[in-house]
Amino acid sequence: MSAIRFDQVRLQFPGTPQPAVNGVTCDIEAGQLVVILGPSGCGKTTVLKMVNRLYEPTSGAIYLDGVNIRQMKVTKLRQQIGYVIQQSGLFPHKTVAENIAVVPKLLGWSRPKYQSRVDELLQLVELPPQVYRNRYPAQLSGGQQQRVGVARALAGDPKFMLMDEPFGAIDAITRQSLQDEILRIQRKVHKTILFVSHDVEEALRLGDKIMILQKGKILQFDTPLNILTSPANDFVRELMGADDLFRQLSLRRVEAAMQRVSSDYPHQGERAIAPHENLRQALSLLLQTGSQRLSVMDEGKVIGVLTLETIQKAARI
């Protein structure tokens, strides 16, 4: 059973000639991070806001764990869903700890329980509690505010997360750092996440799958690699830069292209790369160093080698 299911979901706002969302149907599996991508006005945020019933669809249905959300009380529904927006949305008159504790308090948690949860989440987003729990939002950088926003969304331990361009107003360097944090946190907590973005690189970096919308319709819903290698149409090809070989290499892992070697392989003096790195990083390292090959190292052991030839072979697949 899918964690989130859209079944012919349509939404047309009063007085508008065209529907904002038009027949969206897809299944999202538990623990997946799905990026909703497309041009401005394509319906990305509208799709997101229907999941927590900020908007009600004109027709069709949305299911969470098999239950039609129209059959759920709105308060009960939203207690299952963490929500992160672009400007963090923190209460300026509350401390960091008080902001994070809002939902646990509403859920009736005891003070020791929610205080412990605050500290746990601040550690998770790498903001030491002893330093940050008593600060106010105005005393934080934009990136720190977004980290607190993520912690607050996770506070009630929701099964689902909705993230509406959460890093859209952040500078490029901080944005990449926050993307790293989301990936690191997701590896630990395995939430089902819908993540709205207008940034193709962000979508490719974060998404287990990408939903590409145009004029309220899904053009393609697939893994980043499948979308790049088999775009549904010219619009998707152009939007994703699907002809960019380097972009494709960034989605292929070293371990998938390396030649495996025995444990006694002589690797003295060769540059090393980890199996979970991508082929774009491997190619860059080969070109920067002028090396003929790279040793693929896992936990201090050589498990494979990578050359320009093996990278070229992977690029042609």
Summary of the structure (lengths in Angstrom):
residues: 317
radius of gyration: 22.0
end to end distance: 32.4
largest distance: 72.1
contacts: 1000
relative contact order: 0.12
helix: 40%
strand: 24%
